C-alpha cells in the first residue's frame, strides 16, 4: 500500500493541524448559531432528511477553510456529496458533516455537532467534534491523544475507561434508535454483563461520551454515512477506543456510496466478536 504524501508545510505537525481544524469548527459553529436563533425554514432532501440554511452556510465555510489550509487534500462534505458533487477521495481526504444532527437542530435540543475528520488510507486519523450550543469541543489525532474543551474550563486530556464492574453505560441515539434491533443485539452479551444505564444523545456526541469515559458502548444498528461518524471515530480511537463492524472488522472510509455498515463503538474492554 502506498503511504500518503506528507501534509503541506507548514501544517505538517499534527498538533498544529488539529488546532487549525478546531478553529474552523468553532467558526462554523458560530455561523450555525446565528441561524439557530432565527426563524429558519426546514426543507426536505431526496431521502426525506431535513436541511436548513445552517447546513449550507456551515458547509461552505468549512470547505473553503479546509481548501485554504491544505489545497491538495480533497474535501468530501455531506451536502455536496449527496448531490453527486464529491471529489474522488484518493488516499487522503477530509470528511465533513457541517451540521450533524439536523433533526436535533430543528427540535432545538442543542445536541447537534460540527464534524471534521481527516482520513488516510481508509482510517480517520484526526477529528474534531464541536457542539455549538454550550461550546463543547472534542478533538483527537493519531499519536496525539484526545482532549476536551469547554467554556470557562482549562482544556483537558480525555481517555476511554475500562467498563465498570456494575456494567457498561450504553450511549443510544436520540432520534434514530431501533429498540428491537438493540434488544436483539444485547441479548446474550454476557461479556459485558447487564447494562448499568443508558444515555440518549444526538449526533456524534455519543462518540465523545465514550472518549471522555462517560459511556462505554455505542451500538449503531441503523443507517449512517461516513461523514456522520469519521470525526467522532477519530476522537474515540485517539482516546483509546475502537469502532468495528458487527463482524469485528475495523470500520473503514472511502467506500462506494459513502454508507457505513452497522457498527459498535467501544471504550476499553476485551471484546473480540460481535
N, C-alpha and C positions, 0 to 999 in steps of 0.2 A: 504493500500500500504506500503510495507516495505521500510523504509528510506535507502538511500545509505550509505554505510560504510564510515567512515572518510577517508580523503585523507592521504597517507602515511606521517608520520613525517620525516623530519622537514618541509615539504612543506604544512602543513595544512593551514597556514594563506593564504587566497585567494590573498592578495596583493603580497606575495612572489611568489606564483604560477603564477600569471599574469605576473610579471616581468620576470620570467624564460621562459614562453612561448613567450613573446615578443622577448627575446634574441634568441630563437630558430628560430622565424620567420625572424629576421634580418639575421641570418646566412644562412638560406635558400634563402633569397633574394639576398645575395651576390653570392651564387652559381648560381642562375638563371642569374644574370647579366654577369657572365663570359661567359655563352652560348649566351646571348643576343648580346654580342659584337662580336660574331664569325659568320662564315658562316655555320649555323646549318641546318640539314636536317629536313624535316617535314614528318611524317608518318601519316597514317590514321588508326584509331581504327575501331572496328567492326561496330560502329554506325556512321562511317564516320567523327567523330570529330577528330581534329588534335592532334598529340602527338609529342613531341620533347624530346631530351635528357635532357633538363632543367626540364621537368615534373618529369622524373625518378630520376634524381640526387637529386632534392629538396625533393621529397617524401622520398627517402631512408634516407636522412639526418634527416628529421623531425621525421620519425618513430623511428629511433634509439635513438634520443634525448628524445622523449616522453617516450619510454620504460625505459630509464635510469632514467628519472625524476620520473615516477610513474609506477613501474614494474607491479603492479596488475591491472592496468587500460587498457583494450583493446584499440587498435588503429584501426579505420576504415579509410582507406585512398583511394582516388579515384581510382588510377591505380590498386592497389591490389584488391579492391572491384569489380572493373569492370571485373577482371579476375577470379572472384569467390573465391578469397583467403581471404575474410574478416572474422575476428573472430566473434563469437557471441557477440552482443553488450552488453547484460546484462543491469543492472540498470545504470551503469556509463561507459562512453566510450568517447574516443576522436574521433572527426570527422575532417578530414584533406583534404583540396584541396591545394596541394603544389603549383600549378600554375593555379589559376582560371582566365580564360580569355586567353586561349592559342591562340584563333583567334586574340586577341589584341596583344599578344606577337609576333605572326607571322607577323602581319601588322606593328609591331614596332611603335605603337602609345603610348606605355607606360602605358596603362590602364589595367594592369593585377596585380593580387594580390596573396599573400600567405595567406591562410585562415586556422586557427587552432581554434577549439572550443572544449569545454568540455560539454558533455551532461549528465544530471542526470534526471532519471525518465521521459525521453522524452522531457525535456526542455533544451535549451542551456543556461548554467549558467555562462560561461566565454568564451570570444572570443578575438582573435587578427586578424586584417586585415592589412597587410603590403603591401604598394606599393613600390617595389624595385626601380623603376625609380622615382627619386625625394626624396625617403626616408621617405615618409609619413607613419605613423603607427597609427591606431585606436585600442584602447583596452578598454575592459569593463568587469565587472563581477557583478553578483547579490550582492547587498549590498555595492558595492564599487563605483558605478557610472562609467562614461566613460571618457576617455581622448584621446587627440591627441598629437602626437609628430611630429615635422618637423625639419629638419636640420637647425641649426642656431637659433632656437627659443626655448623658455622655454616650457616644457610640460604644456598643459592647459586642464582644465576640459571642457567637452563639454556636451551639453544638447539639446534635441529637442525644437523647438519653437512652439508656437501656430500659426496656419495657419493665415497669414496676411489678413487684410481686403480686399485687392485687389485680393485675390485668391491664391491658392496653387502653389508652384513651383513643377513641376512634374519631377521626375527622370525617364529616359527611357533607355532601353537597346540600346547600340550602334550596337551590332551585331545580336541580337535576337528579334528585335522588330516585332510586328504584329499590324500594324497601324489600320487595320479593326477591330480587336478584341478590341483594346484600344478605338477606337471611339465608339464602341457599349457600352463598359463599362462606358465611360464618359457621354454618352447620359442620361440626366435626373438626373445627380448627383448634384442636387441643394443644397445639404447640404454643398458642398464645394464652390459653385459659379464657375465662369469661371476660367479656368486655367490661371494663370498670365503669365507663360512661362515654357519652357521645358529645361531640361539639359540632353543631351545624354552622357552616361558614360558606361564604360565597367566594367565587373566583379562585385565584391562586393563593389566597390566604391559607388554605389547608396545607400547602407545602411549607409555608413559613411557620405555621404552628408546630409542625414536626421538626423542622430545622432548629427551632428555638427550644425544643424539649418540652413543649406544652401539650403535645399529642404524640401518638406513636404509630398510627396506621391510617392510611387513606386508600381504601379500595375504590377504584373508579371503574364501574361496571356499565357505563354508558358512553355515548359518543363524545369524543373530544378531538380537537385539531391540534396540530403540532404547536401553533403559536399560543394555544391555551396553556401549555404545560412546560415549554422549554425553559423559561426563566425560573419558575419555581423548582423545576428539576435540577437546574444548575446550582441553585442556592442549597437545596437539600443535599446533593452529593458533596458540595463543599463543606457542609456541616456534619458529614459522616454517614448520611443516609443513602438510600438507593431507590430506584424506580425500575420495576421489572414487569414484564408481561405476565399473563396468567400461567404461561408455561415456563416461567423462571428466566427468560431471556432479558437482557438489558433493553429498555425502550430506546429506539433509535429514531433519528431525524433525517429529513430529506427523502421521505417515502413518496411514491407516486400518489397524487391526490391529497397529500398532507394530513390524512386521517390517521389517528392513533388506534391501535387495538386496546382492549381493556387492560388495565394495569393496576399494580399495587405499589404505593409509595410507603416506605417504612423508615423508621428510625433504626436504632441499634438492636438487632435481635438475630439470633442464629436460626434463620428461616431459609430453607433451601428449595422448597417446592410449594407451588400454589395449588 
